[in-house]
């Protein structure tokens, strides 16, 4: 793996994350898909050449907020032994004409230099919204065109994978959601009971838990909670124990019960119905 320092890449920060698949609770099917689409092509490109197939250029991760999209992207980079460039949508927007497109070009240029590399666009819908309906002097339309140009361009993205994450897939320009660009879309659901138990294990592994803490029971009581919600519950339980006498102590089940009264699920049933519609829409586009 190339050793690229942030100073060598100037304003584009390249990192090597320290997040592994074990740090992501549950989501076994999503992890398997990312292993096949990201880890295998970056670690074993010769296998794809021998099979005569092109690995995906881009993968779209979508789903409710707090379900672990960023964590999954970082774990994919770690397990692939790849460099990682993280870009939040608003960071590349500029009021100066041409600067936003220049930023996109620079990101892809640095990614090629740092290959194997994963470029992660968080909040992709803010960078690449549907064209034709905006009054921002055409900035976002030019950014969409620049991303399309980079992904379709003459300079190949060898050993570079683009991962986009969004909570609003219906807002993304359809031109990006086609084979050869974002080839695959992966829905990141809210965790089921067994996944919630795994997430509790991840977030409490460094906590001094009392023997009476039943993670299985907590998983049963947190129907509808996202991974971020469960992390907040664990943090609030620890604070609840600390508030009693401001001394480190074992966290008991009562502290988790108190936390559950404070932390409520962040995703509503209406939101989940909207994501079901998004899955149907994207399923038609990728057929």
Backbone torsions as a table, in degrees:
resi	resn	phi	psi	omega
1	UNK	NA	135.6	-178.8
2	UNK	-67.6	140.0	177.4
3	UNK	-96.3	97.8	-178.7
4	UNK	-110.3	121.9	-178.2
5	UNK	-91.8	151.2	178.9
6	UNK	-56.9	-36.7	-178.6
7	UNK	-65.4	-33.9	-179.9
8	UNK	-69.7	-24.8	-177.6
9	UNK	-102.9	11.1	175.9
10	UNK	54.5	-122.6	-169.5
11	UNK	-76.5	-16.6	178.2
12	UNK	-89.7	113.7	-174.1
13	UNK	-86.3	120.2	178.5
14	UNK	-108.6	130.0	-179.2
15	UNK	-130.9	165.6	171.6
16	UNK	-117.7	101.0	-175.7
17	UNK	-63.1	157.8	175.5
18	UNK	-117.1	49.9	178.1
19	UNK	-115.9	128.6	-178.4
20	UNK	-112.5	167.3	179.6
21	UNK	-57.1	-34.1	-179.3
22	UNK	-66.1	-19.7	179.8
23	UNK	-81.2	-6.4	178.7
24	UNK	-106.9	111.8	-177.1
25	UNK	-75.6	133.3	178.7
26	UNK	69.8	-151.3	177.1
27	UNK	54.9	41.0	-177.0
28	UNK	-59.6	-41.4	-178.5
29	UNK	-67.9	-39.0	178.8
30	UNK	-65.8	-42.2	178.0
31	UNK	-60.5	-42.3	179.7
32	UNK	-61.1	-44.1	179.6
33	UNK	-62.6	-41.8	-179.3
34	UNK	-69.5	-33.5	175.1
35	UNK	-61.1	-43.9	-178.1
36	UNK	-70.9	-36.7	-173.0
37	UNK	-91.1	-24.2	-175.8
38	UNK	-118.4	-56.1	-173.6
39	UNK	-65.3	-49.2	-178.0
40	UNK	-60.4	-49.3	-179.3
41	UNK	-62.4	-34.8	-177.5
42	UNK	-79.5	-34.1	-178.7
43	UNK	-89.3	-28.8	-177.1
44	UNK	-133.4	60.9	-178.4
45	UNK	-62.6	-26.7	-178.0
46	UNK	-65.4	-29.8	179.1
47	UNK	-65.8	-38.5	179.6
48	UNK	-69.8	-36.9	177.2
49	UNK	-63.8	-43.4	-179.4
50	UNK	-66.6	-31.2	178.8
51	UNK	-84.4	-8.2	177.7
52	UNK	71.1	32.3	-179.8
53	UNK	-124.8	151.6	177.6
54	UNK	-94.8	129.0	175.5
55	UNK	-70.2	159.7	179.4
56	UNK	-60.6	140.0	174.6
57	UNK	-80.2	-38.9	-176.0
58	UNK	-140.5	148.7	178.1
59	UNK	-130.5	132.5	177.7
60	UNK	-103.2	121.3	173.7
61	UNK	-101.1	122.7	-180.0
62	UNK	-136.6	155.6	-178.4
63	UNK	155.7	179.8	-178.4
64	UNK	-60.3	154.3	175.9
65	UNK	-64.0	145.3	176.6
66	UNK	86.1	10.6	-177.6
67	UNK	-94.7	-1.7	172.0
68	UNK	103.4	23.6	-177.6
69	UNK	-63.3	-46.0	179.5
70	UNK	-65.2	-41.9	-179.9
71	UNK	-61.6	-41.1	178.7
72	UNK	-63.5	-42.3	179.6
73	UNK	-62.7	-42.0	179.3
74	UNK	-67.2	-39.4	178.6
75	UNK	-64.6	-38.5	177.9
76	UNK	-61.7	-39.1	179.1
77	UNK	-67.6	-44.4	-179.8
78	UNK	-61.2	-49.8	-176.2
79	UNK	-69.6	-23.4	178.1
80	UNK	-88.2	-3.4	-175.7
81	UNK	55.7	44.3	-177.1
82	UNK	-114.6	154.5	170.4
83	UNK	-71.4	164.4	-171.1
84	UNK	-141.0	123.6	174.9
85	UNK	-114.9	116.7	-179.2
86	UNK	-104.0	127.4	-178.6
87	UNK	-128.1	119.8	174.1
88	UNK	-88.2	138.1	-174.1
89	UNK	-44.6	-56.8	-175.5
90	UNK	-63.0	-19.3	-177.2
91	UNK	-64.2	-28.9	-175.5
92	UNK	-96.3	-3.4	178.5
93	UNK	-78.6	132.9	-179.6
94	UNK	-136.7	146.9	177.9
95	UNK	-77.7	-13.2	-178.1
96	UNK	-86.7	132.4	-178.1
97	UNK	-60.4	127.4	176.6
98	UNK	89.9	-15.8	-176.1
99	UNK	-72.1	-35.9	-179.7
100	UNK	-65.9	-43.6	178.1
101	UNK	-65.4	-38.2	178.3
102	UNK	-60.9	-40.1	179.5
103	UNK	-62.9	-41.5	178.0
104	UNK	-62.4	-45.7	179.3
105	UNK	-59.7	-41.3	-178.5
106	UNK	-65.9	-39.0	179.2
107	UNK	-61.4	-46.9	-179.1
108	UNK	-69.6	-34.4	177.0
109	UNK	-62.3	-45.9	180.0
110	UNK	-67.5	-35.3	178.6
111	UNK	-62.3	-42.0	178.1
112	UNK	-64.2	-38.8	178.8
113	UNK	-66.3	-34.0	-174.8
114	UNK	-94.8	7.2	-177.4
115	UNK	-57.3	142.9	2.2
116	UNK	-70.6	136.6	-172.1
117	UNK	-147.9	146.5	172.6
118	UNK	-113.1	125.9	173.6
119	UNK	-99.4	120.9	-176.0
120	UNK	-112.5	113.2	176.3
121	UNK	-97.4	105.1	175.1
122	UNK	-83.5	149.2	-177.6
123	UNK	53.4	51.5	-177.0
124	UNK	-58.2	-30.5	-178.5
125	UNK	-63.6	-23.6	178.8
126	UNK	-81.2	-21.3	178.4
127	UNK	-91.7	-38.0	-171.8
128	UNK	-128.6	61.4	177.0
129	UNK	-76.1	167.2	178.4
130	UNK	-54.5	133.4	-180.0
131	UNK	-79.1	151.3	174.5
132	UNK	102.5	-13.7	-175.7
133	UNK	-120.7	24.2	-175.0
134	UNK	-121.8	151.6	179.2
135	UNK	-117.9	48.7	-177.6
136	UNK	-113.2	35.7	-179.9
137	UNK	61.1	21.5	175.7
138	UNK	81.0	10.7	-177.4
139	UNK	-61.4	-51.1	-176.5
140	UNK	-67.2	-33.9	177.9
141	UNK	-64.0	-41.3	178.8
142	UNK	-67.6	-32.7	177.7
143	UNK	-68.3	-41.0	176.3
144	UNK	-59.9	-46.3	179.8
145	UNK	-61.0	-38.1	-179.2
146	UNK	-68.3	-40.8	177.8
147	UNK	-64.1	-42.3	177.1
148	UNK	-61.2	-42.0	179.7
149	UNK	-62.7	-41.4	-179.0
150	UNK	-68.0	-39.0	-177.4
151	UNK	-78.3	-26.5	179.2
152	UNK	-101.0	-4.2	-165.2
153	UNK	-65.0	172.3	-179.9
154	UNK	-67.9	-32.6	178.0
155	UNK	-83.4	112.3	-173.0
156	UNK	-69.7	152.7	176.7
157	UNK	-93.7	61.5	-178.3
158	UNK	-71.5	127.7	-179.0
159	UNK	60.4	27.7	174.3
160	UNK	-125.2	126.9	177.0
161	UNK	-118.5	134.5	179.0
162	UNK	-102.8	125.8	176.4
163	UNK	-117.9	127.1	175.9
164	UNK	-111.6	145.5	177.9
165	UNK	-128.3	140.1	179.6
166	UNK	-154.6	151.5	170.4
167	UNK	-96.0	-10.2	-176.1
168	UNK	-131.3	72.3	-176.5
169	UNK	-62.4	-25.8	-178.1
170	UNK	-69.1	-14.3	-179.6
171	UNK	-88.4	-12.7	-175.6
172	UNK	-76.4	141.9	179.3
173	UNK	-59.3	128.1	-176.7
174	UNK	-59.7	-25.3	-178.9
175	UNK	-62.4	-27.7	179.2
176	UNK	-76.2	-25.0	-172.7
177	UNK	-95.0	52.5	-179.9
178	UNK	-132.4	156.6	177.8
179	UNK	-54.0	138.1	-177.1
180	UNK	95.9	-11.1	176.5
181	UNK	-121.3	-104.6	170.4
182	UNK	-88.7	89.3	-171.3
183	UNK	-65.7	-33.4	-173.8
184	UNK	-129.6	143.2	172.5
185	UNK	-115.9	135.4	-177.5
186	UNK	-125.3	120.0	178.9
187	UNK	-82.4	129.0	177.6
188	UNK	-103.9	102.1	-174.0
189	UNK	-81.7	168.1	169.4
190	UNK	-70.1	147.7	-172.3
191	UNK	-69.3	145.4	172.9
192	UNK	-83.1	-174.8	-173.1
193	UNK	-59.4	-47.9	-177.8
194	UNK	-66.2	-36.5	177.9
195	UNK	-67.1	-37.7	178.4
196	UNK	-63.5	-38.9	177.2
197	UNK	-62.9	-41.5	177.5
198	UNK	-62.7	-40.1	179.9
199	UNK	-66.6	-39.5	175.5
200	UNK	-60.3	-40.1	179.2
201	UNK	-63.0	-41.4	-179.9
202	UNK	-62.8	-44.8	-173.2
203	UNK	-83.4	-11.4	179.5
204	UNK	-111.3	3.9	-174.0
205	UNK	-64.6	-24.1	178.6
206	UNK	-103.4	4.6	-178.1
207	UNK	-92.5	145.3	176.0
208	UNK	-79.3	87.4	-176.0
209	UNK	-85.6	141.2	172.4
210	UNK	-71.2	151.3	-178.5
211	UNK	-61.1	-22.0	-177.5
212	UNK	-82.6	-3.2	-179.6
213	UNK	-74.1	121.5	-178.1
214	UNK	-108.4	100.4	-177.6
215	UNK	-67.3	-31.1	178.1
216	UNK	-64.6	-41.3	178.2
217	UNK	-66.5	-37.6	178.0
218	UNK	-65.4	-37.4	177.4
219	UNK	-63.0	-37.4	178.7
220	UNK	-65.0	-34.6	-174.4
221	UNK	-85.0	-4.6	-174.3
222	UNK	-113.8	38.2	175.6
223	UNK	-57.6	129.2	178.7
224	UNK	90.4	-4.9	179.8
225	UNK	-81.3	142.1	173.8
226	UNK	-88.2	173.9	177.0
227	UNK	-60.3	-39.5	178.6
228	UNK	-66.2	-36.9	177.3
229	UNK	-62.8	-42.4	-179.2
230	UNK	-66.9	-39.0	175.7
231	UNK	-59.9	-39.9	178.7
232	UNK	-66.6	-37.0	177.6
233	UNK	-62.8	-45.4	180.0
234	UNK	-62.9	-42.7	178.9
235	UNK	-64.2	-42.5	-179.6
236	UNK	-67.5	-35.5	177.4
237	UNK	-63.3	-42.6	178.7
238	UNK	-63.8	-41.7	178.5
239	UNK	-66.2	-36.6	178.3
240	UNK	-61.8	-41.2	177.2
241	UNK	-67.0	-38.6	-177.6
242	UNK	-69.0	-32.2	-177.8
243	UNK	-64.5	-24.1	-173.0
244	UNK	-63.1	-45.9	178.2
245	UNK	-147.3	16.6	177.3
246	UNK	54.2	40.1	175.3
247	UNK	-134.2	145.6	175.7
248	UNK	-59.0	134.2	-178.5
249	UNK	-155.6	168.6	178.9
250	UNK	-71.6	139.4	179.9
251	UNK	-87.0	124.5	-175.7
252	UNK	-101.8	170.3	-179.7
253	UNK	-61.3	-33.4	-179.2
254	UNK	-63.7	-30.6	179.4
255	UNK	-69.9	-36.6	176.0
256	UNK	-68.9	-37.1	177.7
257	UNK	-61.8	-41.1	177.1
258	UNK	-63.7	-41.8	-179.5
259	UNK	-63.1	-38.4	-178.5
260	UNK	-66.2	-25.4	176.8
261	UNK	-74.1	-25.8	-178.0
262	UNK	-90.1	-43.2	-176.0
263	UNK	-96.4	117.2	179.4
264	UNK	-107.7	159.2	178.5
265	UNK	-57.7	139.4	-176.6
266	UNK	-93.1	-10.1	-178.3
267	UNK	-112.2	124.9	-178.4
268	UNK	-86.3	166.6	177.5
269	UNK	-64.4	-33.9	177.7
270	UNK	-63.4	-38.8	177.7
271	UNK	-61.9	-43.6	-178.7
272	UNK	-63.7	-36.6	177.1
273	UNK	-64.4	-37.7	178.3
274	UNK	-64.8	-38.2	178.5
275	UNK	-69.7	-30.8	173.9
276	UNK	-61.7	-40.8	177.6
277	UNK	-64.6	-38.6	179.3
278	UNK	-64.7	-38.6	178.8
279	UNK	-62.3	-42.0	179.2
280	UNK	-65.0	-41.9	-179.3
281	UNK	-63.4	-47.2	-179.3
282	UNK	-70.0	-32.8	177.9
283	UNK	-61.0	-39.0	178.8
284	UNK	-68.4	-37.0	-176.5
285	UNK	-70.6	-30.2	-175.4
286	UNK	-96.8	3.7	176.4
287	UNK	-71.3	NA	NA
